[in-house]
């Protein structure tokens, strides 16, 4: 029997028995799995109570997939319609190649879909995920389709428990805050760390529901990597774990080529290049498995060396205006460039290798163009380069790897007299423009300023303004409300502002050795007047501030250290 329960009394694992409405619109429909994060979300929305089924939380999983022969005509028709609608959102030739051109493959996939979706527990979880994050649901289905068809195509022996893990691999995102999952822009490090929890959350959910061990393993370990740099356990994926190695690649390919809340879909060839780079150069994914996946999809990125069905060898060429399905190939022996024919009388037999230098060359050229546009003061073209270079980065990484790195490179060029003082000034001003543009773009996506008020002080002239602004924006992104002193001549200004704003945080930026005594003197003066003050000292000479009466002092010489200090602050002071 359904019963009405106040939101604050809801328990994780209950099932919604009645639709939830807000302003005459359905927020969540009946049958939704109630999680701790959903309870928090409903509370924020001001929902006072909901109707749930009066039954034990979390029904256990059982292998009760309904045989196709025993399905009712209505049930089969309903699931078939859902299958067709789901497939329409993922199965286009631009990212699937010809893997679904075979009618037998489509029918086989249809029967597998019906078999899994007929299980009431699996259906409950997938329906809940679809309501919580529709994009994540489509991605989960896509990974299931890609892995299932790959195993069928290659005749790899794999159990259904593993395939079920592919379908449910992101189910832990039911416990990820909706505002993070649906965020339009790039994630901060704090948001990303919450995202990574989905592997453990999903594993623990399925364990509680008695799912098979292999299914739970896939859910927990699909973000591990070959070199041990993945999460949540930093496992080094075993060489003989063929199924997981393939699933990891399918997961990345799907994430890159599907439409996401934070990015437009990437071309299949570009996604393949990234996967190849992560395999061949970064050793995150398995290279041979990557080759197998490319052969399966049959979409070949530029700079891959291939063997044609005629026995000839060649290299795939970039073909911006052409088809990814029918690429151009430069034959190795003759040097002739040919277009693979549409009648498929000649196709690619297999990938033999990949020339990673092409990706390195492209990245280097984009970086050089970026530096040139900064010095030239061309902020419009610099933004285009910035977007290309920042693809896939966390917000903080953009500050470290692009903004700070470019400042360091131009500063070094100035020291070596490759650049003029005017070049440096123009470049720093252009970066300030880019920073303003970037912050304006993401300002509505930033978390609430719930950490308090911080005074940001630049002790130098215009020369230190850009680096101090980088620091100011990082504090804003991390959840502080900032009071930015772009340039100060008197230390007393800092003390007055701290007092007037009742601020508990101060961040000071300087790069000249001559300012170290000034900063030390300032901190000693502030300690007695502001005993609860937390201070961040930042700059190339910040290490000179070794001793201070300030108890909570964080010193950083670069942005990486500053971000690490912020993380330590969150953990020690806030327990976050």
C-alpha positions as CSV (number, residue, x, y, z in Angstrom):
1,X,0.0,0.0,0.0
2,X,1.3,3.5,-0.8
3,X,1.9,5.9,2.0
4,X,2.6,9.6,2.3
5,X,6.0,10.4,3.9
6,X,7.6,13.8,4.7
7,X,10.7,14.4,2.6
8,X,12.9,14.6,5.8
9,X,11.7,11.1,6.7
10,X,12.4,9.5,3.4
11,X,14.9,6.6,3.2
12,X,17.4,5.7,0.6
13,X,16.0,2.8,-1.5
14,X,12.3,3.6,-1.3
15,X,10.2,3.7,-4.5
16,X,8.1,6.6,-5.5
17,X,4.4,5.6,-5.8
18,X,3.0,8.8,-7.1
19,X,4.1,11.5,-9.6
20,X,5.7,14.6,-8.0
21,X,4.4,17.9,-9.4
22,X,5.9,21.4,-9.2
23,X,3.8,24.2,-10.8
24,X,1.6,21.7,-12.6
25,X,4.6,20.1,-14.2
26,X,5.8,16.5,-13.5
27,X,9.2,16.6,-11.6
28,X,9.5,12.9,-11.2
29,X,7.2,10.0,-12.1
30,X,6.2,7.1,-10.0
31,X,8.6,4.1,-10.0
32,X,11.6,6.4,-9.4
33,X,14.2,5.0,-7.0
34,X,14.7,7.4,-4.1
35,X,18.3,8.1,-3.3
36,X,19.9,10.3,-0.7
37,X,20.7,12.8,-3.4
38,X,17.1,12.9,-4.6
39,X,16.0,13.5,-1.1
40,X,18.4,16.5,-0.9
41,X,17.1,17.8,-4.2
42,X,13.4,17.5,-3.2
43,X,14.2,19.4,0.0
44,X,15.9,22.2,-2.0
45,X,12.8,22.4,-4.3
46,X,10.6,22.8,-1.3
47,X,8.7,19.5,-1.8
48,X,7.1,18.8,1.6
49,X,6.1,15.2,1.2
50,X,5.8,12.4,-1.3
51,X,4.0,9.1,-1.8
52,X,6.0,5.9,-1.7
53,X,5.3,2.2,-1.7
54,X,5.1,0.7,1.8
55,X,7.6,-2.0,1.1
56,X,11.2,-2.8,2.2
57,X,13.8,-0.5,0.6
58,X,15.7,-1.8,-2.4
59,X,14.3,-5.0,-3.9
60,X,17.0,-7.7,-4.5
61,X,18.1,-8.5,-8.0
62,X,17.2,-11.9,-9.4
63,X,17.9,-13.5,-12.7
64,X,14.3,-13.2,-13.7
65,X,14.6,-12.0,-17.3
66,X,11.4,-13.0,-19.1
67,X,12.0,-15.4,-22.0
68,X,10.9,-13.8,-25.3
69,X,8.5,-16.7,-25.9
70,X,6.8,-16.0,-22.6
71,X,6.5,-12.2,-23.0
72,X,3.0,-10.8,-23.5
73,X,2.4,-9.1,-26.8
74,X,1.8,-5.8,-25.0
75,X,5.0,-6.1,-23.0
76,X,7.0,-7.0,-26.1
77,X,5.4,-4.2,-28.1
78,X,6.1,-1.7,-25.4
79,X,9.8,-2.6,-25.0
80,X,10.2,-2.8,-28.8
81,X,8.9,0.7,-29.2
82,X,11.3,1.9,-26.4
83,X,14.2,0.1,-28.1
84,X,13.5,1.8,-31.4
85,X,13.2,5.2,-29.7
86,X,16.4,4.7,-27.7
87,X,18.4,3.4,-30.8
88,X,17.3,6.4,-32.8
89,X,19.2,8.7,-30.5
90,X,22.5,6.9,-30.8
91,X,22.8,4.7,-33.9
92,X,23.8,7.0,-36.7
93,X,26.4,6.1,-39.3
94,X,28.7,9.1,-38.4
95,X,29.6,7.4,-35.1
96,X,28.5,3.8,-35.6
97,X,29.9,3.2,-39.1
98,X,28.3,0.1,-40.5
99,X,28.1,-2.0,-37.4
100,X,24.2,-2.0,-37.5
101,X,23.9,-2.5,-41.3
102,X,23.3,-6.2,-40.7
103,X,19.7,-7.1,-40.1
104,X,20.8,-10.1,-38.0
105,X,22.9,-7.8,-35.7
106,X,20.0,-5.5,-35.2
107,X,17.6,-8.3,-34.4
108,X,20.2,-9.9,-32.0
109,X,20.6,-6.6,-30.2
110,X,16.9,-6.2,-30.0
111,X,16.4,-9.6,-28.3
112,X,19.3,-8.8,-25.8
113,X,17.7,-5.4,-25.0
114,X,14.3,-7.1,-24.4
115,X,15.9,-9.7,-22.2
116,X,17.6,-7.2,-19.9
117,X,14.8,-4.7,-19.8
118,X,12.3,-7.4,-18.9
119,X,14.0,-7.8,-15.5
120,X,12.1,-5.6,-13.1
121,X,15.1,-4.5,-11.0
122,X,17.1,-3.6,-14.0
123,X,14.2,-1.7,-15.5
124,X,13.7,0.2,-12.2
125,X,17.3,1.3,-12.1
126,X,17.3,2.4,-15.8
127,X,14.0,4.2,-15.6
128,X,15.3,6.0,-12.5
129,X,18.5,7.0,-14.2
130,X,16.6,8.2,-17.3
131,X,14.6,10.6,-15.1
132,X,17.5,11.7,-13.0
133,X,19.9,12.3,-16.0
134,X,18.5,11.5,-19.5
135,X,21.9,12.2,-21.1
136,X,23.6,9.7,-18.8
137,X,20.9,7.1,-19.5
138,X,21.5,7.4,-23.3
139,X,25.3,7.1,-22.7
140,X,24.8,4.0,-20.6
141,X,22.7,2.4,-23.3
142,X,25.3,3.4,-26.0
143,X,28.1,1.7,-24.1
144,X,26.0,-1.4,-23.8
145,X,25.3,-1.4,-27.5
146,X,28.9,-0.8,-28.5
147,X,30.3,-3.5,-26.2
148,X,27.6,-6.0,-27.0
149,X,28.0,-5.7,-30.8
150,X,31.8,-5.7,-30.5
151,X,31.8,-9.0,-28.6
152,X,29.3,-10.5,-31.1
153,X,31.3,-9.2,-34.1
154,X,34.7,-10.5,-32.8
155,X,33.2,-13.6,-31.3
156,X,34.8,-12.9,-27.9
157,X,33.3,-15.1,-25.2
158,X,31.8,-12.9,-22.5
159,X,29.1,-13.5,-19.9
160,X,25.9,-11.6,-19.6
161,X,26.8,-10.5,-16.1
162,X,29.6,-8.4,-17.7
163,X,27.3,-7.0,-20.4
164,X,24.8,-6.1,-17.7
165,X,27.6,-4.2,-16.0
166,X,28.1,-2.2,-19.2
167,X,24.5,-1.3,-19.2
168,X,24.5,-0.2,-15.6
169,X,28.1,1.1,-15.4
170,X,27.0,4.7,-14.6
171,X,24.1,3.9,-12.3
172,X,26.0,5.4,-9.3
173,X,25.2,8.8,-10.8
174,X,21.9,8.5,-9.2
175,X,23.9,9.7,-6.2
176,X,25.6,12.6,-8.0
177,X,24.0,16.1,-7.5
178,X,21.8,17.0,-10.5
179,X,23.3,20.5,-10.8
180,X,26.7,18.9,-11.5
181,X,25.4,16.3,-13.9
182,X,23.4,18.9,-15.9
183,X,26.0,21.7,-15.7
184,X,26.6,23.3,-19.1
185,X,30.2,24.3,-18.6
186,X,33.4,22.7,-17.4
187,X,33.6,21.2,-14.0
188,X,35.8,22.4,-11.1
189,X,38.0,20.0,-9.3
190,X,35.6,19.9,-6.4
191,X,32.7,19.0,-8.7
192,X,34.8,16.5,-10.5
193,X,35.8,14.8,-7.3
194,X,32.0,14.4,-6.6
195,X,31.5,12.9,-10.1
196,X,34.2,10.3,-9.4
197,X,32.2,9.0,-6.5
198,X,29.7,7.4,-8.9
199,X,31.8,4.3,-9.3
200,X,31.8,3.5,-5.6
201,X,28.2,4.6,-5.2
202,X,27.0,2.4,-8.0
203,X,29.1,-0.5,-6.8
204,X,27.6,-0.2,-3.3
205,X,24.1,0.1,-4.7
206,X,24.3,-3.0,-6.8
207,X,26.0,-4.9,-4.0
208,X,23.0,-4.1,-1.7
209,X,20.7,-5.3,-4.4
210,X,22.6,-8.6,-4.8
211,X,23.7,-8.1,-8.4
212,X,26.4,-10.5,-9.7
213,X,30.0,-9.9,-8.7
214,X,31.1,-9.4,-12.3
215,X,28.4,-6.7,-12.9
216,X,29.4,-4.9,-9.7
217,X,33.1,-5.1,-10.8
218,X,32.4,-3.4,-14.1
219,X,30.5,-0.6,-12.3
220,X,33.3,0.0,-9.9
221,X,36.3,-0.3,-12.2
222,X,35.3,1.1,-15.6
223,X,37.3,4.3,-14.9
224,X,40.5,2.5,-13.9
225,X,43.4,2.8,-16.3
226,X,46.3,0.6,-17.6
227,X,48.9,2.7,-15.7
228,X,47.0,2.8,-12.4
229,X,46.0,6.5,-12.7
230,X,42.3,5.8,-12.8
231,X,39.7,5.7,-10.0
232,X,38.5,4.8,-7.5
233,X,41.1,2.2,-6.5
234,X,44.1,3.2,-8.8
235,X,44.2,-0.3,-10.1
236,X,46.6,-1.3,-12.8
237,X,44.3,-3.1,-15.3
238,X,45.6,-6.5,-16.0
239,X,46.7,-7.3,-19.5
240,X,44.4,-10.4,-19.7
241,X,41.3,-8.4,-18.6
242,X,40.3,-8.1,-22.2
243,X,36.6,-7.4,-21.6
244,X,37.2,-4.5,-19.2
245,X,39.9,-3.0,-21.5
246,X,37.4,-2.9,-24.4
247,X,34.6,-1.5,-22.2
248,X,36.9,1.3,-21.0
249,X,37.5,2.4,-24.7
250,X,33.8,2.1,-25.6
251,X,33.0,4.3,-22.6
252,X,35.4,7.0,-23.7
253,X,34.3,6.8,-27.3
254,X,30.6,7.1,-26.3
255,X,31.3,10.1,-24.0
256,X,33.2,12.0,-26.7
257,X,30.9,11.4,-29.6
258,X,27.5,11.8,-27.9
259,X,25.9,15.1,-27.1
260,X,26.5,16.0,-23.5
261,X,25.3,18.7,-21.2
262,X,28.7,20.4,-21.2
263,X,29.9,19.8,-24.8
264,X,28.8,19.2,-28.4
265,X,29.4,15.8,-29.9
266,X,32.9,15.2,-31.2
267,X,33.6,13.8,-34.7
268,X,34.3,10.1,-34.5
269,X,37.8,10.5,-36.1
270,X,38.7,13.2,-33.5
271,X,37.5,10.9,-30.7
272,X,39.5,8.0,-32.2
273,X,42.6,10.2,-32.2
274,X,42.2,11.1,-28.5
275,X,41.7,7.4,-27.7
276,X,44.8,6.5,-29.7
277,X,46.8,9.2,-28.0
278,X,45.7,7.9,-24.6
279,X,46.7,4.4,-25.6
280,X,50.0,5.0,-27.5
281,X,51.4,8.0,-25.7
282,X,49.8,8.2,-22.3
283,X,49.4,4.5,-21.7
284,X,45.9,4.9,-20.2
285,X,44.2,2.5,-22.5
286,X,45.3,-0.6,-24.3
287,X,46.7,0.1,-27.8
288,X,45.9,-3.3,-29.4
289,X,42.4,-3.2,-28.0
290,X,42.1,0.3,-29.4
291,X,43.1,-1.0,-32.9
292,X,40.4,-3.8,-32.5
293,X,37.8,-1.2,-31.6
294,X,38.7,1.0,-34.6
295,X,38.6,-2.0,-36.9
296,X,35.1,-2.8,-35.5
297,X,33.7,0.7,-35.9
298,X,35.5,1.0,-39.3
299,X,36.0,4.7,-38.9
300,X,39.7,5.5,-39.3
301,X,41.3,8.7,-38.0
302,X,44.0,10.6,-39.9
303,X,47.6,9.3,-39.5
304,X,46.5,5.6,-39.0
305,X,48.4,3.2,-41.1
306,X,46.2,0.5,-42.6
307,X,46.2,-2.6,-44.7
308,X,43.7,-2.5,-47.5
309,X,41.7,-5.5,-48.8
310,X,43.8,-5.4,-52.0
311,X,46.9,-6.2,-49.9
312,X,48.3,-2.6,-50.3
313,X,49.4,-0.6,-47.3
314,X,48.7,3.1,-46.8
315,X,48.0,6.0,-44.4
316,X,44.6,7.6,-43.8
317,X,44.6,11.3,-44.7
318,X,42.7,14.2,-43.2
319,X,39.5,14.7,-45.3
320,X,37.5,17.6,-43.7
321,X,35.1,17.9,-46.6
322,X,34.8,14.2,-47.2
323,X,33.3,11.1,-45.5
324,X,34.7,9.4,-42.4
325,X,33.3,6.2,-43.7
326,X,35.1,6.4,-47.0
327,X,38.5,8.1,-46.2
328,X,41.3,9.1,-48.5
329,X,44.4,6.9,-48.4
330,X,48.0,7.6,-49.4
331,X,49.4,4.3,-50.8
332,X,52.8,3.6,-49.2
333,X,54.6,2.2,-52.3
334,X,53.4,4.5,-55.0
335,X,52.6,7.6,-53.0
336,X,49.3,7.9,-54.8
337,X,46.3,9.3,-53.0
338,X,43.1,7.3,-53.5
339,X,39.5,7.7,-52.4
340,X,38.0,4.4,-51.1
341,X,35.0,3.6,-53.4
342,X,31.4,3.7,-52.2
343,X,30.7,0.2,-53.7
344,X,33.1,-1.2,-51.1
345,X,35.1,-3.1,-53.8
346,X,38.2,-1.9,-51.8
347,X,38.1,-1.2,-48.0
348,X,40.4,-1.2,-45.0
349,X,41.3,-4.7,-43.8
350,X,42.9,-3.6,-40.6
351,X,44.8,-0.9,-38.7
352,X,48.5,-1.7,-38.5
353,X,49.9,1.3,-36.6
354,X,49.3,5.0,-35.8
355,X,51.6,8.0,-36.3
356,X,51.2,9.9,-33.0
357,X,53.5,12.7,-34.2
358,X,50.6,14.2,-36.2
359,X,48.6,14.9,-33.0
360,X,51.7,16.3,-31.3
361,X,52.3,18.5,-34.3
362,X,48.7,19.8,-34.3
363,X,48.8,20.5,-30.6
364,X,52.1,22.3,-30.9
365,X,50.9,24.4,-33.8
366,X,47.7,25.4,-31.9
367,X,49.8,26.4,-28.9
368,X,52.2,28.5,-31.0
369,X,49.3,30.2,-32.7
370,X,47.8,30.9,-29.2
371,X,51.0,32.6,-28.0
372,X,51.2,34.6,-31.3
373,X,47.6,35.9,-30.9
374,X,48.2,36.9,-27.3
375,X,51.2,39.0,-28.3
376,X,49.4,40.3,-31.2
377,X,46.5,41.3,-29.0
378,X,44.0,39.3,-31.1
379,X,41.7,38.1,-28.4
380,X,39.1,36.7,-30.9
381,X,41.5,34.2,-32.5
382,X,43.2,33.6,-29.1
383,X,39.8,32.4,-27.8
384,X,39.5,29.9,-30.7
385,X,42.9,28.5,-29.8
386,X,41.9,28.5,-26.1
387,X,38.8,26.5,-26.8
388,X,40.7,23.9,-28.8
389,X,43.5,23.6,-26.2
390,X,41.1,23.4,-23.3
391,X,39.0,20.6,-24.6
392,X,38.5,18.0,-21.9
393,X,40.2,20.1,-19.2
394,X,38.8,20.9,-15.7
395,X,38.5,24.7,-15.1
396,X,41.5,24.7,-12.8
397,X,43.6,23.0,-15.5
398,X,42.9,25.8,-17.9
399,X,44.3,28.3,-15.4
400,X,47.5,26.1,-14.9
401,X,48.1,24.6,-18.3
402,X,47.0,27.5,-20.5
403,X,46.9,30.9,-18.7
404,X,49.8,30.5,-16.3
405,X,51.9,28.5,-18.8
406,X,51.5,31.2,-21.5
407,X,52.5,33.9,-19.0
408,X,55.6,31.9,-18.0
409,X,56.5,31.3,-21.6
410,X,56.2,35.0,-22.6
411,X,58.0,36.0,-19.4
412,X,60.9,33.6,-20.3
413,X,60.9,35.0,-23.9
414,X,61.1,38.5,-22.4
415,X,64.1,37.5,-20.3
416,X,65.8,35.9,-23.3
417,X,65.0,39.1,-25.3
418,X,62.9,37.1,-27.8
419,X,60.0,39.4,-26.9
420,X,59.8,43.1,-26.2
421,X,58.4,44.7,-23.0
422,X,55.5,45.9,-25.2
423,X,54.8,42.3,-26.3
424,X,54.6,41.2,-22.7
425,X,52.2,44.0,-21.7
426,X,50.0,43.4,-24.7
427,X,49.9,39.6,-24.0
428,X,49.1,40.0,-20.3
429,X,46.3,42.5,-21.2
430,X,44.9,40.0,-23.8
431,X,44.9,37.2,-21.2
432,X,43.0,39.6,-18.9
433,X,40.4,39.9,-21.6
434,X,40.2,36.1,-22.0
435,X,39.9,35.7,-18.3
436,X,37.0,38.2,-18.2
437,X,35.3,36.4,-21.1
438,X,35.8,33.0,-19.5
439,X,34.5,34.1,-16.1
440,X,31.5,35.9,-17.7
441,X,30.7,32.7,-19.6
442,X,30.8,30.5,-16.4
443,X,29.6,33.0,-13.8
444,X,26.0,31.7,-13.7
445,X,27.3,28.1,-13.3
446,X,29.5,28.9,-10.3
447,X,28.7,27.4,-6.9
448,X,27.3,29.7,-4.3
449,X,29.8,31.9,-2.4
450,X,29.4,29.9,0.8
451,X,33.0,29.7,1.9
452,X,33.1,33.3,3.1
453,X,34.8,36.6,1.9
454,X,38.4,36.8,0.9
455,X,40.4,40.0,0.2
456,X,42.7,39.6,-2.8
457,X,45.7,42.0,-2.8
458,X,48.2,42.6,-5.6
459,X,51.3,44.2,-4.1
460,X,52.8,45.0,-7.5
461,X,51.9,47.3,-10.3
462,X,50.3,46.2,-13.7
463,X,53.1,43.6,-14.0
464,X,51.5,41.5,-11.3
465,X,47.9,42.2,-12.1
466,X,47.2,39.3,-14.5
467,X,48.7,36.6,-12.1
468,X,46.8,38.1,-9.2
469,X,43.6,38.1,-11.3
470,X,44.2,34.4,-12.0
471,X,44.3,33.8,-8.3
472,X,41.2,36.0,-7.7
473,X,39.2,34.0,-10.3
474,X,40.3,30.6,-8.8
475,X,39.0,31.7,-5.4
476,X,35.7,32.7,-7.0
477,X,35.4,29.4,-8.8
478,X,36.1,27.5,-5.6
479,X,33.2,29.2,-3.7
480,X,34.6,32.4,-2.1
481,X,33.3,35.9,-2.5
482,X,36.3,38.0,-3.5
483,X,37.2,41.6,-2.9
484,X,39.9,42.3,-5.5
485,X,42.5,45.0,-4.8
486,X,44.1,45.3,-8.2
487,X,46.9,47.5,-7.0
488,X,47.7,48.9,-3.5
489,X,50.2,51.5,-2.4
490,X,49.6,51.3,1.3
491,X,49.4,48.1,3.4
492,X,46.8,49.8,5.6
493,X,44.3,49.5,2.8
494,X,44.3,45.7,3.3
495,X,43.7,45.9,7.0
496,X,40.9,48.5,6.6
497,X,39.1,46.3,4.0
498,X,39.4,43.1,6.2
499,X,37.8,45.0,9.0
500,X,35.0,46.6,7.0
501,X,34.1,43.4,5.3
502,X,34.6,41.3,8.4
503,X,36.6,38.9,6.2
504,X,38.3,35.8,7.6
505,X,40.5,35.2,4.5
506,X,43.3,37.1,2.8
507,X,45.2,36.2,-0.3
508,X,48.4,38.2,-1.1
509,X,50.2,38.0,-4.5
510,X,53.8,39.2,-5.1
511,X,56.8,38.1,-7.2
512,X,59.6,40.5,-6.2
513,X,62.0,39.6,-3.4
514,X,61.7,43.2,-2.1
515,X,58.1,42.6,-1.1
516,X,58.8,39.6,1.1
517,X,59.7,41.8,4.2
518,X,56.6,43.9,3.6
519,X,54.4,40.8,3.5
520,X,56.0,39.3,6.6
521,X,55.5,42.6,8.5
522,X,51.8,42.8,7.3
523,X,51.1,39.3,8.5
524,X,52.6,40.0,11.9
525,X,50.5,43.1,12.3
526,X,47.3,41.3,11.2
527,X,47.8,38.4,13.5
528,X,46.9,40.2,16.7
529,X,44.0,42.1,15.2
530,X,42.5,39.2,13.2
531,X,43.3,35.9,15.2
532,X,40.9,33.8,13.0
533,X,42.5,35.0,9.7
534,X,43.5,32.4,7.1
535,X,46.1,33.7,4.7
536,X,47.2,32.5,1.3
537,X,50.5,33.9,0.1
538,X,51.1,33.4,-3.6
539,X,53.9,34.3,-6.0
540,X,57.3,33.2,-7.4
541,X,59.0,34.5,-4.2
542,X,56.3,33.4,-1.8
543,X,58.7,30.7,-0.3
544,X,60.5,33.6,1.4
545,X,57.6,33.9,3.8
546,X,58.8,30.9,5.9
547,X,57.9,32.1,9.4
548,X,54.8,34.0,10.4
549,X,52.7,34.4,13.5
550,X,49.6,33.5,11.3
551,X,48.6,30.0,12.3
552,X,46.6,29.2,9.2
553,X,49.1,30.1,6.5
554,X,49.2,28.6,3.0
555,X,52.2,29.4,0.7
556,X,52.3,28.7,-3.1
557,X,54.7,29.7,-5.8
558,X,52.5,28.6,-8.7
559,X,48.8,27.8,-9.4
560,X,49.2,24.1,-9.0
561,X,50.4,24.7,-5.4
562,X,47.7,27.2,-4.8
563,X,45.0,24.7,-5.8
564,X,46.6,22.0,-3.7
565,X,46.5,24.4,-0.7
566,X,42.9,25.1,-1.4
567,X,42.2,21.3,-1.3
568,X,44.1,21.0,1.9
569,X,42.1,23.9,3.3
570,X,38.8,22.2,2.3
571,X,39.9,18.9,4.0
572,X,41.3,20.4,7.2
573,X,39.0,23.3,7.8
574,X,35.8,22.3,6.3
575,X,36.1,18.5,6.3
576,X,35.0,18.5,2.6
